[in-house]
Amino acid sequence: MKEKTIGFIGLGNMASAIIKGLRQSRDFRNLKIIGFDLDEDKRDLMSRDYDVAITENTLAVAKDSDILILAVKPQSFDELLPLLVPVLKEKQLVISIAAGKPLAYLCGYLGKDQPILRVTPNINAKAGASMTAICQNEAVSPEQLEAGSAIFDAIGSVIVLEESKMPAFSAIASAGPAFAFTFIDALSTAGIRAGLPRAVAQQAASAMLFGSAKLVAESGEHPRALVDQVTSPGGTTIEGTHTLSRLGFEHAVQEAVKAVIDKEKTLMGKAKDDKQ
Ligand SMILES: NC(=O)c1ccc[n+]([C@@H]2O[C@H](COP(=O)([O-])OP(=O)(O)OC[C@H]3O[C@@H](n4cnc5c(N)ncnc54)[C@H](OP(=O)(O)O)[C@@H]3O)[C@@H](O)[C@H]2O)c1
């Protein structure tokens, strides 16, 4: 991995989170990272803060990298992918982090012999805590899968999944942070209503969520069993969980996940139609 060059097309939110994570990891600290963004400010920032060598244009990233990461919005793919075809090298690993762009769509442009990983990281990469899922096409070698996994391992943890499971995974792990931030904001606002300063309310809410997630992950206990442990009979907490249930909290969460999956299916269907 040390001698490889990783290239990023697009240096926005996700690319900067991934690059920041890579630079903080011992294995990738000195790795050559190149990239290009249409936005000059982003280019300057990534060059200055994360030692990203800025190429002369978008296509030069593809030409000069061993592993190419496509980190532009899904809407840009139809324009970008055909331009990449003539410059990609045989066996060059291409990693797409775009939501709603399946392997069949990517292979439709790049060819089924181009090694491609479809990867679903999340914004928690900014804190080195992205839970990332990876699936691959048949052209990907075991070494390439290992190299791709190592990149995303540096910014959290990685799971290799069948592509059919990606929409469900993505709705929980990729869209989920937005739900978690909404929950933290709602708790903080409730704290302010009850008289806490914003900073204290927000710190209490985020530290609580962090600790609860850690407890679930480390104990392996069913979350319901943990709810039982904090709701004493006739106590105060059961009033809160009862109110959440009465107002449809679990139902709202399940419907939110389903809405994300439905939207991704629509986008995937559209991607297929656009390519036909
Ligand atoms: N944000 C998330 O939580 C998240 C989570 C998982 C996956 N993703 C995926 O990550 C990808 C990037 O999302 P993001 O939130 O990082 O987007 P973003 O912040 O908008 O970054 C994309 C950047 O790429 C630039 N760009 C567009 N076309 C380009 C081209 N041809 N050459 C070079 N640069 C180009 C854009 O410039 P302009 O703005 O000037 O067009 C923009 O600065 C998306 O496909 C998204 O689905 C995002």
The ligand as an SDF file (V2000), in Angstrom:
LIG
                    3D

 48 52  0  0  0  0  0  0  0  0999 V2000
  -22.0530   13.4810    2.8030 N   0  0  0  0  0  0  0  0  0  0  0  0
  -22.3360   12.2610    3.2880 C   0  0  0  0  0  0  0  0  0  0  0  0
  -22.7550   12.0630    4.4400 O   0  0  0  0  0  0  0  0  0  0  0  0
  -22.1170   11.0480    2.4130 C   0  0  0  0  0  0  0  0  0  0  0  0
  -22.1830    9.7710    2.9780 C   0  0  0  0  0  0  0  0  0  0  0  0
  -21.9230    8.6630    2.1550 C   0  0  0  0  0  0  0  0  0  0  0  0
  -21.6480    8.8390    0.8090 C   0  0  0  0  0  0  0  0  0  0  0  0
  -21.6390   10.0910    0.2920 N   0  0  0  0  0  0  0  0  0  0  0  0
  -21.3350   10.2580   -1.1290 C   0  0  0  0  0  0  0  0  0  0  0  0
  -20.1280   10.9600   -1.2400 O   0  0  0  0  0  0  0  0  0  0  0  0
  -20.1100   11.6740   -2.4710 C   0  0  0  0  0  0  0  0  0  0  0  0
  -19.6270   13.0790   -2.2280 C   0  0  0  0  0  0  0  0  0  0  0  0
  -20.5390   13.7250   -1.3530 O   0  0  0  0  0  0  0  0  0  0  0  0
  -20.1020   15.0400   -0.5640 P   0  0  0  0  0  0  0  0  0  0  0  0
  -21.1230   15.2600    0.4810 O   0  0  0  0  0  0  0  0  0  0  0  0
  -18.6520   14.9570   -0.1950 O   0  0  0  0  0  0  0  0  0  0  0  0
  -20.2630   16.1220   -1.7570 O   0  0  0  0  0  0  0  0  0  0  0  0
  -19.6180   17.5620   -1.8610 P   0  0  0  0  0  0  0  0  0  0  0  0
  -19.2520   18.0980   -0.5190 O   0  0  0  0  0  0  0  0  0  0  0  0
  -20.5290   18.3670   -2.7360 O   0  0  0  0  0  0  0  0  0  0  0  0
  -18.2470   17.3100   -2.6650 O   0  0  0  0  0  0  0  0  0  0  0  0
  -18.1830   17.0050   -4.0180 C   0  0  0  0  0  0  0  0  0  0  0  0
  -17.1750   17.9600   -4.6410 C   0  0  0  0  0  0  0  0  0  0  0  0
  -16.8620   17.4660   -5.9540 O   0  0  0  0  0  0  0  0  0  0  0  0
  -16.7280   18.5850   -6.8050 C   0  0  0  0  0  0  0  0  0  0  0  0
  -16.8650   18.1350   -8.1860 N   0  0  0  0  0  0  0  0  0  0  0  0
  -17.9860   17.9150   -8.9140 C   0  0  0  0  0  0  0  0  0  0  0  0
  -17.6680   17.4820  -10.1570 N   0  0  0  0  0  0  0  0  0  0  0  0
  -16.3230   17.4210  -10.2180 C   0  0  0  0  0  0  0  0  0  0  0  0
  -15.3950   17.0560  -11.2170 C   0  0  0  0  0  0  0  0  0  0  0  0
  -15.8030   16.6630  -12.4210 N   0  0  0  0  0  0  0  0  0  0  0  0
  -14.0810   17.1270  -10.9300 N   0  0  0  0  0  0  0  0  0  0  0  0
  -13.6480   17.5240   -9.7120 C   0  0  0  0  0  0  0  0  0  0  0  0
  -14.4720   17.8990   -8.7170 N   0  0  0  0  0  0  0  0  0  0  0  0
  -15.7890   17.8430   -8.9580 C   0  0  0  0  0  0  0  0  0  0  0  0
  -17.8120   19.5100   -6.3480 C   0  0  0  0  0  0  0  0  0  0  0  0
  -17.5730   20.8060   -6.8020 O   0  0  0  0  0  0  0  0  0  0  0  0
  -18.8450   21.7670   -7.0710 P   0  0  0  0  0  0  0  0  0  0  0  0
  -19.5460   21.8960   -5.7600 O   0  0  0  0  0  0  0  0  0  0  0  0
  -18.2020   23.0270   -7.5480 O   0  0  0  0  0  0  0  0  0  0  0  0
  -19.6820   21.0640   -8.0990 O   0  0  0  0  0  0  0  0  0  0  0  0
  -17.7060   19.3850   -4.8180 C   0  0  0  0  0  0  0  0  0  0  0  0
  -16.7560   20.2930   -4.3030 O   0  0  0  0  0  0  0  0  0  0  0  0
  -21.5380   11.6170   -3.0310 C   0  0  0  0  0  0  0  0  0  0  0  0
  -21.5770   10.7580   -4.1420 O   0  0  0  0  0  0  0  0  0  0  0  0
  -22.3720   11.0840   -1.8930 C   0  0  0  0  0  0  0  0  0  0  0  0
  -23.4370   10.2720   -2.3540 O   0  0  0  0  0  0  0  0  0  0  0  0
  -21.8420   11.2080    1.0590 C   0  0  0  0  0  0  0  0  0  0  0  0
  1  2  1  0
  2  3  2  0
  2  4  1  0
  4  5  1  0
  4 48  2  0
  5  6  2  0
  6  7  1  0
  7  8  2  0
  8  9  1  0
  8 48  1  0
  9 10  1  0
  9 46  1  0
 10 11  1  0
 11 12  1  0
 11 44  1  0
 12 13  1  0
 13 14  1  0
 14 15  2  0
 14 16  1  0
 14 17  1  0
 17 18  1  0
 18 19  2  0
 18 20  1  0
 18 21  1  0
 21 22  1  0
 22 23  1  0
 23 24  1  0
 23 42  1  0
 24 25  1  0
 25 26  1  0
 25 36  1  0
 26 27  1  0
 26 35  1  0
 27 28  2  0
 28 29  1  0
 29 30  1  0
 29 35  2  0
 30 31  1  0
 30 32  2  0
 32 33  1  0
 33 34  2  0
 34 35  1  0
 36 37  1  0
 36 42  1  0
 37 38  1  0
 38 39  2  0
 38 40  1  0
 38 41  1  0
 42 43  1  0
 44 45  1  0
 44 46  1  0
 46 47  1  0
M  CHG  2   8   1  16  -1
M  END
$$$$
